[in-house]
Amino acid sequence: MIIRTETINDHEKVQDLLTQAFPGQEEALLVQRLREDKTFQRELSIVTEEDGIIKGHIMFSQASLIDGIHSHYVAALGPLAVLPDYQRQGIGGILIEEGKRRCLSHGYPLVFLFGHPAYYPRYGFVQARTYGIDLTQFTVSDEVFMVAELQLGALNHLHGEFRFHSAFEDLG
Ligand SMILES: CC(C)(COP(=O)(O)OP(=O)(O)OC[C@H]1O[C@@H](n2cnc3c(N)ncnc32)[C@H](O)[C@@H]1OP(=O)(O)O)[C@@H](O)C(=O)NCCC(=O)NCCS
């Protein structure tokens, strides 16, 4: 299986993957919006490919942690999707680990997400609010709002209000 940066030639297949993996169109729209944004970093949209089939896709975007007058750039994971026929084969985990490595090399200290509380803790994610991180942009329960350290110890000194890129708002 090949793990690589998404290219323009993959866009159609990735959009198809997203509509198969998720019940609505929100995630497909979100990926389109993020790709078109000036903050988009190509290496942070990653696919797994086997036998010419794009089996999984993950995207990370630039988000902010606002602490008083200071604002820190952090990464946000999402969406992550694996084609239904290839789920539970470890592809999601491979994409998360590769993405975390790439986010670290881009200088991000932390990566945030909204996700399944039973899935992400195995990849180092913990509840963000327990580390003094606020959220006002969306209303979600404590257990789905998660963060993982990329730089060791980052959660000890970075706090404030987390904000996703505005592309996450008003998805319908
Ligand atoms: C969630 C998803 C990305 C996981 O990818 P995957 O390649 O199937 O995951 P992996 O093979 O790496 O891991 C499989 C493990 O995750 C668990 N898992 C998968 N989806 C889960 C979910 N929604 N909630 C809790 N656990 C889940 C499986 O039970 C399995 O655990 P086990 O090995 O102990 O049985 C994939 O199922 C998917 O695309 N789902 C639809 C879209 C989605 O919900 N995306 C995530 C949004 S937060």
The ligand as an SDF file (V2000), in Angstrom:
LIG
                    3D

 48 50  0  0  0  0  0  0  0  0999 V2000
  -13.3940    5.8620   11.4540 C   0  0  0  0  0  0  0  0  0  0  0  0
  -12.5710    5.2810   10.2960 C   0  0  0  0  0  0  0  0  0  0  0  0
  -11.7930    6.3720    9.6350 C   0  0  0  0  0  0  0  0  0  0  0  0
  -11.6140    4.2480   10.8840 C   0  0  0  0  0  0  0  0  0  0  0  0
  -10.7840    3.7650    9.8520 O   0  0  0  0  0  0  0  0  0  0  0  0
  -10.3620    2.2410    9.8130 P   0  0  0  0  0  0  0  0  0  0  0  0
   -9.3140    2.0700    8.7820 O   0  0  0  0  0  0  0  0  0  0  0  0
  -11.5870    1.4160    9.7190 O   0  0  0  0  0  0  0  0  0  0  0  0
   -9.7490    2.1010   11.2770 O   0  0  0  0  0  0  0  0  0  0  0  0
   -8.5920    1.1540   11.7530 P   0  0  0  0  0  0  0  0  0  0  0  0
   -8.6080   -0.1140   10.9490 O   0  0  0  0  0  0  0  0  0  0  0  0
   -7.3140    1.9130   11.8250 O   0  0  0  0  0  0  0  0  0  0  0  0
   -9.0630    0.8740   13.2100 O   0  0  0  0  0  0  0  0  0  0  0  0
  -10.1170   -0.0010   13.3710 C   0  0  0  0  0  0  0  0  0  0  0  0
  -10.5710    0.0800   14.7780 C   0  0  0  0  0  0  0  0  0  0  0  0
  -11.2740    1.2870   14.9410 O   0  0  0  0  0  0  0  0  0  0  0  0
  -12.5450    1.0270   15.4830 C   0  0  0  0  0  0  0  0  0  0  0  0
  -13.4970    1.9620   14.9110 N   0  0  0  0  0  0  0  0  0  0  0  0
  -13.7270    2.1940   13.6120 C   0  0  0  0  0  0  0  0  0  0  0  0
  -14.7090    3.1180   13.5030 N   0  0  0  0  0  0  0  0  0  0  0  0
  -15.0680    3.4490   14.7710 C   0  0  0  0  0  0  0  0  0  0  0  0
  -16.0390    4.3090   15.3210 C   0  0  0  0  0  0  0  0  0  0  0  0
  -16.8530    5.0270   14.5530 N   0  0  0  0  0  0  0  0  0  0  0  0
  -16.1310    4.4040   16.6600 N   0  0  0  0  0  0  0  0  0  0  0  0
  -15.3330    3.6660   17.4410 C   0  0  0  0  0  0  0  0  0  0  0  0
  -14.4090    2.8150   16.9800 N   0  0  0  0  0  0  0  0  0  0  0  0
  -14.2860    2.7080   15.6530 C   0  0  0  0  0  0  0  0  0  0  0  0
  -12.8610   -0.3710   15.0880 C   0  0  0  0  0  0  0  0  0  0  0  0
  -13.7400   -0.9400   16.0340 O   0  0  0  0  0  0  0  0  0  0  0  0
  -11.5240   -1.0390   15.1410 C   0  0  0  0  0  0  0  0  0  0  0  0
  -11.2170   -1.4140   16.4470 O   0  0  0  0  0  0  0  0  0  0  0  0
  -10.7370   -2.8910   16.7560 P   0  0  0  0  0  0  0  0  0  0  0  0
   -9.5290   -3.0920   15.9090 O   0  0  0  0  0  0  0  0  0  0  0  0
  -10.4580   -2.8380   18.2220 O   0  0  0  0  0  0  0  0  0  0  0  0
  -11.8930   -3.7250   16.3490 O   0  0  0  0  0  0  0  0  0  0  0  0
  -13.4710    4.5630    9.2610 C   0  0  0  0  0  0  0  0  0  0  0  0
  -14.2210    3.5890    9.9260 O   0  0  0  0  0  0  0  0  0  0  0  0
  -14.3930    5.5000    8.4990 C   0  0  0  0  0  0  0  0  0  0  0  0
  -14.0270    6.0240    7.4550 O   0  0  0  0  0  0  0  0  0  0  0  0
  -15.6110    5.6800    9.0070 N   0  0  0  0  0  0  0  0  0  0  0  0
  -16.6020    6.5170    8.3600 C   0  0  0  0  0  0  0  0  0  0  0  0
  -16.2020    7.9730    8.3940 C   0  0  0  0  0  0  0  0  0  0  0  0
  -15.8830    8.4390    9.7920 C   0  0  0  0  0  0  0  0  0  0  0  0
  -16.6480    8.2140   10.7250 O   0  0  0  0  0  0  0  0  0  0  0  0
  -14.7160    9.1320    9.9290 N   0  0  0  0  0  0  0  0  0  0  0  0
  -14.2040    9.5910   11.2030 C   0  0  0  0  0  0  0  0  0  0  0  0
  -14.8980   10.7970   11.6710 C   0  0  0  0  0  0  0  0  0  0  0  0
  -14.3860   11.1730   13.3270 S   0  0  0  0  0  0  0  0  0  0  0  0
  1  2  1  0
  2  3  1  0
  2  4  1  0
  2 36  1  0
  4  5  1  0
  5  6  1  0
  6  7  2  0
  6  8  1  0
  6  9  1  0
  9 10  1  0
 10 11  2  0
 10 12  1  0
 10 13  1  0
 13 14  1  0
 14 15  1  0
 15 16  1  0
 15 30  1  0
 16 17  1  0
 17 18  1  0
 17 28  1  0
 18 19  1  0
 18 27  1  0
 19 20  2  0
 20 21  1  0
 21 22  1  0
 21 27  2  0
 22 23  1  0
 22 24  2  0
 24 25  1  0
 25 26  2  0
 26 27  1  0
 28 29  1  0
 28 30  1  0
 30 31  1  0
 31 32  1  0
 32 33  2  0
 32 34  1  0
 32 35  1  0
 36 37  1  0
 36 38  1  0
 38 39  2  0
 38 40  1  0
 40 41  1  0
 41 42  1  0
 42 43  1  0
 43 44  2  0
 43 45  1  0
 45 46  1  0
 46 47  1  0
 47 48  1  0
M  END
$$$$
